[in-house]
């Protein structure tokens, strides 16, 4: 703004803010596209980072800034390097818990890798993206041959999907005055290039599987829509857009329950994705699993209804090669996912992996849920333990500690006696529904282990009860409105409630935990959001409004009532 002929008026009060933002934005685009050094860190505005813009706890084990070598004078640049380093760490994307087994010991200790900075992260992602998309926005010769080998060419449908979703994205991306339509169209063009690259990689992988039929996969419009939506999400993430996930899903009108299905497929088939792209996709998948797919209008509920069954238990969706007893959980991480081991003690099935070894066709992820005719035989060598949760009396509810649940009462389930192993058959649930809950149980188990570790809960029997209590709430839970307890709620809310109630009835001062302690340790997890425990759905009103409160109110008003009619959990 100002006089474009003689360039006067640029610094006038009415024009300064606008011009300053435009120059900053142009410089940021230049940095991300060229990969140059961001010299703005030397400006006075950036020389103080006393307030870290995040509510996440900092790692107390962070190594301090090294002191200068003996005899070397210390130069004061007027910059608080300790605060600056903390600020940089907060800007670096955090690794989700389900992806930590890919990190080295140093990464786990310091929370990030080497000398990675936000600028380096952004430039690496954009550079890697440019390498991936270094082609025309059209099918390659190899991909064209695959299309011609199909009974019906998928190209017309693909063109329709790319055009329709591209127009939707351009329209919403350009609504902001600062974003021109041309800028949005360039993003779509990059996404189309990435789409064809990933589609080719996926189809090549599919051809390596024993029984593949590309006709089925390429005829699924939903597959192409979710794949292209994921490509756009990757592009806007690499260019550091302020439109964060799940913005793309609402814009393109794509169900989160369907979107997550393509994420693992992309990561498996394309090894050239940068570390932070994979990390972002992992976080997006976790977000779908823990809350987005549980919204009232989610197609997950229709999928459950169409299956004709209740929500499956862990052992119904976990692959036979992935069933582990509690004593083998810690040691199984060093084994291959397909290895099997025999255990000496029983217990609930624990999810350790989420894939089927990469041999299942991708099209199965988009098919209706099925119950396999084959049954898995589960061997147990010890009696099944049932945890009885006592009801809250009126005196307890009115006491100063409304969360006191009284004394525990545990009883043994039926057993064959003598410690002899028992066998029982469990019908396996497959298809897209089985995949969803297999991933969900794996995610929750990893988070439970992390939470128990910070809470210093090392008793395997107690953790087994926490897991069983959580699993019961997922498979049988109904709230006061007659709705499933997970509808419009977050899976971590049920997990923290299960940890509290089992520790409470354990009748052991060593393991008794308050909600304050539990939430404090929960905040150390990378996916933590304060809204998870500060704004929990309590009741639904007839006018469509919701009553919300904190996690403690949810526990007293909803979660405890869930356990009252059903003593076992």
VMD Tcl script that draws the C-alpha trace (Angstrom):
set ca {
  {0.00 0.00 0.00}
  {1.18 3.49 -0.78}
  {2.22 5.33 -3.92}
  {3.37 2.71 -6.42}
  {5.03 5.30 -8.69}
  {7.44 6.99 -6.29}
  {7.17 4.34 -3.51}
  {6.14 6.89 -0.89}
  {3.77 6.25 1.98}
  {5.04 2.72 2.60}
  {5.84 3.46 6.24}
  {2.78 5.55 7.01}
  {0.84 4.40 10.08}
  {-2.21 3.34 8.08}
  {-0.08 1.26 5.67}
  {2.74 -0.03 7.84}
  {1.07 -3.11 9.39}
  {-0.22 -4.36 6.06}
  {3.08 -3.80 4.25}
  {5.03 -5.39 7.09}
  {2.90 -8.55 6.92}
  {3.23 -8.74 3.13}
  {7.02 -8.41 3.24}
  {7.24 -11.02 6.00}
  {5.09 -13.43 4.02}
  {7.11 -12.93 0.83}
  {10.33 -13.52 2.76}
  {8.96 -16.70 4.36}
  {7.97 -18.04 0.93}
  {11.45 -17.25 -0.34}
  {13.09 -19.05 2.60}
  {10.93 -22.15 2.14}
  {11.39 -22.31 -1.63}
  {15.11 -21.52 -1.84}
  {16.24 -22.98 1.48}
  {18.32 -19.98 2.51}
  {19.16 -18.94 6.07}
  {16.47 -17.00 7.93}
  {18.31 -13.84 8.97}
  {15.34 -12.49 10.96}
  {16.55 -14.33 14.05}
  {19.11 -11.53 14.54}
  {16.41 -8.86 14.76}
  {15.70 -7.51 18.28}
  {12.19 -8.98 18.13}
  {13.63 -12.49 18.06}
  {16.34 -12.00 20.67}
  {14.17 -12.82 23.68}
  {12.29 -16.06 24.09}
  {11.44 -15.89 27.76}
  {7.84 -16.90 27.07}
  {7.63 -20.19 25.24}
  {4.41 -20.24 23.15}
  {3.28 -23.68 24.29}
  {1.58 -25.22 27.31}
  {3.55 -28.43 26.96}
  {6.07 -29.24 29.66}
  {9.71 -28.88 28.76}
  {12.02 -31.84 29.13}
  {13.94 -31.37 32.40}
  {16.71 -33.60 31.07}
  {17.50 -31.20 28.25}
  {21.29 -30.71 28.05}
  {22.41 -27.15 28.83}
  {24.11 -24.90 26.32}
  {27.81 -25.85 26.28}
  {30.26 -23.43 27.88}
  {33.11 -21.97 25.82}
  {36.44 -23.76 25.84}
  {39.03 -22.68 28.47}
  {40.86 -19.54 27.43}
  {38.22 -18.54 24.88}
  {36.45 -15.28 25.82}
  {32.66 -15.52 26.06}
  {30.94 -13.12 23.68}
  {27.56 -11.69 24.66}
  {25.36 -11.20 21.59}
  {22.41 -10.10 23.70}
  {20.60 -13.37 22.97}
  {19.35 -15.81 25.58}
  {20.53 -18.98 23.83}
  {18.95 -21.28 26.43}
  {15.52 -19.78 25.86}
  {16.16 -19.68 22.13}
  {17.03 -23.37 22.10}
  {13.89 -24.20 24.04}
  {11.86 -22.15 21.59}
  {13.37 -24.05 18.67}
  {12.55 -27.37 20.32}
  {8.95 -26.29 20.82}
  {8.65 -25.39 17.12}
  {10.00 -28.79 16.04}
  {7.16 -31.29 15.44}
  {6.97 -33.82 18.26}
  {7.15 -37.51 17.46}
  {3.90 -39.38 18.22}
  {4.16 -42.25 20.69}
  {3.31 -44.87 18.07}
  {6.30 -43.77 15.99}
  {8.96 -43.64 18.70}
  {10.37 -47.06 17.93}
  {11.86 -45.50 14.79}
  {13.98 -43.08 16.85}
  {17.49 -43.61 18.13}
  {18.39 -43.50 21.82}
  {19.69 -39.93 21.51}
  {16.46 -38.80 19.84}
  {14.40 -40.27 22.67}
  {16.61 -38.67 25.30}
  {16.65 -35.14 23.89}
  {13.27 -35.21 22.18}
  {14.61 -34.28 18.74}
  {17.40 -35.14 16.37}
  {20.83 -33.57 16.30}
  {20.81 -29.96 15.15}
  {17.40 -29.95 13.48}
  {15.85 -26.48 13.47}
  {12.47 -25.26 12.20}
  {14.11 -23.63 9.17}
  {16.07 -26.80 8.37}
  {12.93 -28.89 8.87}
  {10.89 -26.73 6.52}
  {13.55 -26.55 3.81}
  {14.17 -30.30 3.98}
  {10.45 -31.04 3.63}
  {10.04 -28.68 0.68}
  {13.19 -29.98 -1.01}
  {12.07 -33.59 -0.57}
  {8.63 -32.66 -1.86}
  {10.12 -31.02 -4.95}
  {12.11 -34.19 -5.64}
  {8.97 -36.29 -5.32}
  {6.97 -34.00 -7.57}
  {9.64 -33.43 -10.20}
  {7.34 -34.59 -12.97}
  {4.36 -33.43 -15.00}
  {0.88 -33.49 -13.43}
  {-0.04 -36.45 -15.63}
  {0.34 -40.23 -15.35}
  {3.78 -41.58 -16.19}
  {4.30 -44.13 -18.95}
  {4.39 -46.98 -16.42}
  {1.19 -45.79 -14.76}
  {-0.51 -45.41 -18.13}
  {0.31 -49.03 -18.93}
  {-1.30 -50.11 -15.67}
  {-4.43 -48.12 -16.52}
  {-4.61 -49.76 -19.96}
  {-4.34 -53.21 -18.39}
  {-7.54 -52.64 -16.42}
  {-10.89 -53.83 -17.69}
  {-12.16 -50.26 -17.51}
  {-9.73 -47.35 -17.58}
  {-9.87 -45.40 -14.29}
  {-8.54 -42.22 -15.92}
  {-11.96 -40.54 -16.45}
  {-12.92 -41.08 -12.81}
  {-9.49 -39.89 -11.64}
  {-9.78 -36.73 -13.73}
  {-13.21 -36.10 -12.23}
  {-11.94 -36.56 -8.66}
  {-8.88 -34.34 -9.14}
  {-10.93 -31.62 -10.82}
  {-13.73 -31.64 -8.26}
  {-11.54 -31.73 -5.16}
  {-9.03 -29.30 -6.68}
  {-11.80 -26.75 -7.27}
  {-13.06 -27.14 -3.70}
  {-9.59 -26.62 -2.31}
  {-8.89 -23.59 -4.50}
  {-12.19 -21.99 -3.54}
  {-11.66 -22.31 0.21}
  {-7.92 -21.66 0.14}
  {-8.47 -18.39 -1.75}
  {-11.23 -17.07 0.51}
  {-8.63 -15.21 2.50}
  {-7.64 -11.93 0.85}
  {-3.98 -12.69 1.45}
  {-4.12 -15.86 -0.67}
  {-4.60 -15.40 -4.38}
  {-6.30 -18.00 -6.53}
  {-3.11 -18.45 -8.50}
  {-1.27 -19.35 -5.31}
  {-3.88 -22.03 -4.49}
  {-3.78 -23.45 -8.00}
  {-0.02 -23.92 -7.72}
  {-0.56 -25.96 -4.56}
  {-3.14 -28.11 -6.36}
  {-0.73 -28.64 -9.25}
  {1.97 -29.89 -6.86}
  {-0.60 -32.13 -5.16}
  {-1.62 -33.66 -8.50}
  {2.01 -34.46 -9.30}
  {2.40 -36.06 -5.88}
  {-0.86 -37.97 -6.34}
  {0.32 -39.69 -9.53}
  {3.70 -40.44 -7.97}
  {2.15 -42.05 -4.89}
  {-0.50 -43.88 -6.90}
  {2.19 -45.45 -9.05}
  {4.19 -46.54 -5.99}
  {1.09 -48.03 -4.37}
  {0.09 -49.98 -7.48}
  {3.62 -51.33 -7.95}
  {3.54 -52.58 -4.36}
  {0.11 -54.12 -4.92}
  {1.40 -56.10 -7.89}
  {3.91 -57.82 -5.60}
  {1.18 -59.31 -3.42}
  {0.08 -62.94 -3.94}
  {-3.51 -62.27 -4.99}
  {-3.92 -58.77 -6.33}
  {-6.63 -57.25 -8.47}
  {-5.96 -53.66 -9.43}
  {-9.39 -53.40 -11.03}
  {-11.03 -53.40 -7.61}
  {-8.74 -50.78 -6.10}
  {-8.73 -48.42 -9.08}
  {-12.52 -48.56 -9.34}
  {-12.96 -47.26 -5.78}
  {-13.69 -43.54 -5.95}
  {-13.23 -43.24 -2.20}
  {-9.65 -44.47 -2.52}
  {-8.77 -41.77 -5.05}
  {-10.49 -39.07 -2.99}
  {-8.65 -39.93 0.21}
  {-5.33 -40.31 -1.61}
  {-5.62 -36.90 -3.25}
  {-6.78 -35.31 0.01}
  {-3.71 -36.73 1.73}
  {-1.50 -35.34 -1.04}
  {-2.94 -31.86 -0.54}
  {-2.42 -32.19 3.22}
  {1.23 -33.10 2.63}
  {1.72 -30.10 0.34}
  {0.19 -27.49 2.65}
  {2.10 -29.01 5.59}
  {5.42 -28.75 3.76}
  {4.76 -25.11 2.91}
  {3.97 -24.35 6.56}
  {0.39 -23.29 5.94}
  {-1.68 -22.06 8.86}
  {-4.48 -24.34 7.71}
  {-3.75 -27.34 9.87}
  {-5.28 -30.79 9.92}
  {-8.23 -31.56 9.87}
  {-9.01 -28.41 7.87}
  {-8.56 -30.29 4.61}
  {-11.19 -32.88 5.58}
  {-13.89 -30.29 6.24}
  {-13.06 -28.43 3.03}
  {-13.16 -31.53 0.82}
  {-16.02 -33.11 2.79}
  {-14.11 -36.32 3.47}
  {-14.87 -38.54 6.44}
  {-11.97 -38.89 8.91}
  {-12.89 -42.58 9.26}
  {-12.10 -43.08 5.57}
  {-9.15 -40.70 5.38}
  {-6.93 -42.58 7.83}
  {-7.09 -45.77 5.74}
  {-4.74 -44.41 3.10}
  {-2.07 -42.98 5.43}
  {-0.24 -46.21 6.24}
  {-0.48 -47.25 2.58}
  {1.32 -44.08 1.51}
  {4.05 -44.36 4.13}
  {4.68 -48.03 3.30}
  {4.88 -47.53 -0.46}
  {6.88 -44.28 -0.66}
  {10.24 -44.36 1.10}
  {11.23 -40.87 -0.09}
  {8.89 -39.01 2.24}
  {10.79 -36.81 4.67}
  {10.92 -37.61 8.35}
  {8.60 -34.77 9.30}
  {6.03 -35.63 6.65}
  {5.83 -39.16 8.03}
  {5.62 -37.74 11.56}
  {2.81 -35.40 10.53}
  {0.87 -38.20 8.84}
  {1.31 -40.34 11.94}
  {-0.08 -37.57 14.13}
  {-2.99 -37.09 11.73}
  {-3.82 -40.79 11.88}
  {-3.69 -40.73 15.67}
  {-6.01 -37.73 15.70}
  {-8.55 -39.63 13.60}
  {-8.33 -42.69 15.83}
  {-8.61 -40.91 19.17}
  {-11.36 -38.36 18.48}
  {-12.30 -37.40 14.90}
  {-13.75 -40.78 13.95}
  {-15.91 -40.76 17.11}
  {-17.93 -37.69 16.20}
  {-21.71 -38.09 16.06}
  {-21.93 -37.79 12.29}
  {-18.99 -40.11 11.63}
  {-19.55 -43.03 9.29}
  {-17.86 -45.24 11.89}
  {-21.21 -45.65 13.65}
  {-22.90 -46.72 10.43}
  {-20.08 -49.17 9.78}
  {-20.55 -50.69 13.25}
  {-24.30 -50.94 12.69}
  {-23.85 -52.57 9.28}
  {-21.58 -55.19 10.81}
  {-24.46 -56.43 12.95}
  {-22.15 -56.65 15.97}
  {-21.08 -54.61 18.92}
  {-17.70 -52.88 18.98}
  {-15.17 -55.73 18.79}
  {-12.84 -56.51 21.65}
  {-9.08 -56.37 21.25}
  {-8.68 -60.12 20.78}
  {-11.27 -60.07 17.97}
  {-9.27 -57.69 15.79}
  {-5.67 -58.49 16.73}
  {-3.92 -60.78 14.29}
  {-2.97 -64.20 15.63}
  {0.74 -63.47 15.25}
  {0.37 -60.29 17.31}
  {-1.30 -61.72 20.42}
  {0.98 -61.42 23.44}
  {0.55 -62.12 27.09}
  {1.41 -59.38 29.61}
  {4.76 -60.91 30.56}
  {5.95 -60.80 26.96}
  {4.96 -57.24 26.17}
  {8.29 -55.66 27.07}
  {10.41 -58.22 25.25}
  {8.32 -58.45 22.12}
  {9.44 -55.06 20.83}
  {12.80 -56.54 19.89}
  {11.19 -59.29 17.85}
  {9.80 -59.17 14.37}
  {6.13 -58.40 14.05}
  {5.44 -61.78 12.52}
  {7.22 -63.87 15.14}
  {5.21 -65.91 17.61}
  {6.08 -66.90 21.12}
  {4.43 -69.12 23.67}
  {3.61 -67.65 27.08}
  {3.13 -69.15 30.50}
  {0.44 -66.86 31.78}
  {-2.82 -65.65 30.42}
  {-4.53 -62.34 30.15}
  {-6.19 -60.03 27.71}
  {-4.78 -59.72 24.25}
  {-2.41 -56.78 23.91}
  {-2.03 -54.94 20.58}
  {1.59 -54.65 19.49}
  {1.32 -54.06 15.77}
  {-1.34 -52.84 13.43}
  {-0.58 -54.26 10.02}
  {-0.89 -57.65 8.49}
  {2.64 -57.88 7.23}
  {1.96 -55.91 4.06}
  {0.26 -58.78 2.20}
  {-3.35 -57.63 2.57}
  {-4.71 -55.84 -0.53}
  {-5.26 -52.12 -0.08}
  {-8.81 -52.51 -1.39}
  {-9.69 -54.48 1.76}
  {-9.33 -51.29 3.78}
  {-12.25 -49.78 1.90}
  {-14.49 -52.86 2.00}
  {-17.33 -53.58 4.41}
  {-16.38 -55.24 7.70}
  {-16.48 -59.00 7.74}
  {-16.30 -61.67 10.41}
  {-13.78 -64.27 9.42}
  {-14.99 -67.85 9.34}
  {-11.68 -68.90 10.85}
  {-11.44 -68.66 14.60}
  {-8.35 -67.93 16.62}
  {-7.67 -70.26 19.53}
  {-6.39 -68.37 22.55}
  {-4.60 -70.33 25.26}
  {-4.62 -69.14 28.84}
  {-2.75 -70.73 31.72}
  {-4.15 -68.79 34.65}
  {-7.64 -67.99 35.90}
  {-9.31 -64.93 34.45}
  {-9.41 -62.05 36.92}
  {-12.43 -59.79 37.05}
  {-12.17 -56.38 38.68}
  {-15.31 -55.35 40.56}
  {-15.86 -51.60 40.77}
  {-18.08 -50.69 43.75}
  {-20.80 -48.06 43.32}
  {-20.49 -44.60 44.79}
  {-22.78 -44.20 47.80}
  {-24.67 -40.98 48.41}
  {-22.39 -40.25 51.35}
  {-19.33 -40.59 49.16}
  {-20.82 -38.35 46.47}
  {-21.41 -35.60 49.03}
  {-18.05 -35.92 50.72}
  {-15.13 -33.59 50.26}
  {-13.52 -36.18 48.01}
  {-16.23 -37.03 45.46}
  {-13.90 -39.42 43.67}
  {-13.47 -41.90 46.53}
  {-14.80 -45.23 45.29}
  {-14.47 -47.30 48.45}
  {-12.94 -50.72 48.81}
  {-12.09 -53.00 45.91}
  {-13.70 -56.34 45.47}
  {-12.01 -58.75 43.10}
  {-13.09 -62.28 42.39}
  {-11.79 -65.06 40.28}
  {-13.55 -66.08 37.12}
  {-14.22 -69.65 36.19}
  {-11.16 -71.75 35.62}
  {-10.35 -75.32 34.96}
  {-8.28 -75.51 38.14}
  {-4.79 -76.81 38.61}
  {-3.33 -74.13 36.38}
  {-4.13 -76.15 33.27}
  {-4.29 -74.17 30.06}
  {-7.73 -73.45 28.69}
  {-8.70 -72.86 25.09}
  {-11.42 -70.66 23.71}
  {-12.29 -69.65 20.19}
  {-12.65 -66.01 19.25}
  {-14.30 -64.94 16.00}
  {-12.07 -62.47 14.19}
  {-13.44 -59.23 12.77}
  {-11.74 -58.15 9.55}
  {-12.17 -55.55 6.86}
  {-12.01 -51.81 7.45}
  {-13.71 -52.04 10.84}
  {-11.24 -54.61 12.13}
  {-8.34 -52.48 10.91}
  {-9.68 -49.39 12.67}
  {-10.03 -51.06 16.04}
  {-6.72 -52.90 15.68}
  {-5.01 -49.55 15.23}
  {-7.06 -47.99 18.02}
  {-6.20 -50.65 20.59}
  {-2.54 -50.45 19.64}
  {-2.58 -46.67 20.03}
  {-4.30 -46.77 23.41}
  {-2.02 -49.49 24.72}
  {1.08 -47.48 23.80}
  {-0.35 -44.40 25.51}
  {-1.32 -46.42 28.57}
  {2.20 -47.81 28.90}
  {3.66 -44.30 28.59}
  {1.23 -42.89 31.14}
  {1.87 -45.72 33.61}
  {5.60 -45.24 33.19}
  {5.40 -41.56 34.19}
  {3.03 -42.43 37.05}
  {5.50 -45.12 38.23}
  {2.89 -47.86 37.90}
  {5.03 -50.92 37.27}
  {2.71 -53.66 38.52}
  {1.72 -55.78 35.50}
  {-1.45 -57.06 37.16}
  {-2.59 -53.50 37.84}
  {-1.87 -52.46 34.26}
  {-3.77 -55.51 33.07}
  {-6.80 -54.35 35.08}
  {-6.50 -50.82 33.67}
  {-6.46 -52.23 30.17}
  {-9.43 -54.52 30.84}
  {-11.41 -51.64 32.34}
  {-10.71 -49.44 29.33}
  {-11.61 -52.21 26.90}
  {-14.90 -52.80 28.69}
  {-15.83 -49.11 28.50}
  {-15.16 -49.12 24.76}
  {-17.09 -52.30 23.99}
  {-20.04 -51.90 26.38}
  {-20.17 -48.27 27.48}
  {-23.38 -46.22 27.24}
  {-23.80 -42.80 28.84}
  {-26.91 -41.38 30.52}
  {-28.31 -40.33 27.13}
  {-28.24 -43.91 25.88}
  {-25.43 -43.03 23.45}
  {-22.13 -44.84 23.26}
  {-19.74 -43.30 25.75}
  {-17.17 -42.52 23.04}
  {-19.57 -40.50 20.88}
  {-18.23 -36.92 20.65}
  {-15.57 -37.71 23.21}
  {-11.84 -38.44 23.24}
  {-10.28 -41.85 23.83}
  {-7.77 -40.37 26.28}
  {-10.64 -39.29 28.53}
  {-11.63 -42.94 29.01}
  {-8.02 -43.99 29.44}
  {-7.31 -41.49 32.23}
  {-10.60 -42.40 33.93}
  {-9.69 -46.10 33.80}
  {-6.26 -45.39 35.29}
  {-7.82 -43.40 38.13}
  {-10.57 -45.85 39.06}
  {-8.32 -48.94 39.03}
  {-5.61 -47.20 41.05}
  {-8.32 -46.08 43.48}
  {-9.72 -49.57 44.09}
  {-6.25 -51.13 44.24}
  {-6.21 -50.14 47.93}
  {-2.48 -49.52 47.78}
  {-1.00 -46.16 48.86}
  {1.86 -46.79 46.45}
  {-0.40 -46.77 43.40}
  {-3.23 -44.46 44.47}
  {-3.16 -41.50 42.09}
  {-5.13 -38.27 41.92}
  {-6.51 -36.83 38.72}
  {-4.06 -33.96 39.11}
  {-1.14 -36.40 38.96}
  {-2.65 -38.29 36.04}
  {-3.28 -35.14 34.00}
  {0.19 -33.80 34.82}
  {1.76 -36.95 33.39}
  {-0.66 -36.93 30.46}
  {0.58 -33.47 29.48}
  {3.99 -35.02 28.76}
  {2.55 -36.98 25.84}
  {3.05 -35.42 22.38}
  {-0.64 -35.51 21.40}
  {-1.74 -33.71 24.59}
  {-4.32 -30.96 24.23}
  {-5.70 -29.17 27.27}
  {-9.23 -29.35 25.84}
  {-9.12 -33.13 26.30}
  {-9.39 -32.76 30.09}
  {-10.83 -29.25 30.38}
  {-13.79 -29.53 28.00}
  {-15.43 -32.96 28.16}
  {-18.96 -33.70 26.97}
  {-21.22 -34.34 29.98}
  {-24.80 -34.39 28.68}
  {-26.68 -33.60 25.48}
  {-29.75 -31.39 25.63}
  {-32.86 -31.58 23.47}
  {-32.17 -28.26 21.76}
  {-28.89 -29.64 20.46}
  {-26.72 -27.86 23.00}
  {-24.13 -29.66 25.08}
  {-23.16 -29.43 28.71}
  {-19.41 -29.66 29.07}
  {-17.06 -29.76 32.03}
  {-13.66 -30.95 33.13}
  {-12.49 -34.56 33.35}
  {-13.36 -34.87 37.05}
  {-16.99 -33.90 36.39}
  {-17.10 -36.38 33.52}
  {-15.82 -39.10 35.81}
  {-18.40 -38.41 38.54}
  {-21.38 -37.74 36.27}
  {-20.80 -40.22 33.43}
  {-17.94 -42.67 33.83}
  {-18.81 -44.01 37.30}
  {-22.44 -44.52 36.28}
  {-21.14 -46.60 33.39}
  {-19.64 -49.07 35.86}
  {-22.61 -49.18 38.27}
  {-24.97 -51.55 36.42}
  {-22.08 -53.74 35.26}
  {-19.82 -54.75 38.15}
  {-17.15 -56.31 35.97}
  {-14.74 -54.25 33.97}
}
mol new
graphics top color blue
foreach p $ca { graphics top sphere $p radius 0.5 }
foreach p [lrange $ca 0 end-1] q [lrange $ca 1 end] { graphics top cylinder $p $q radius 0.2 }
display resetview
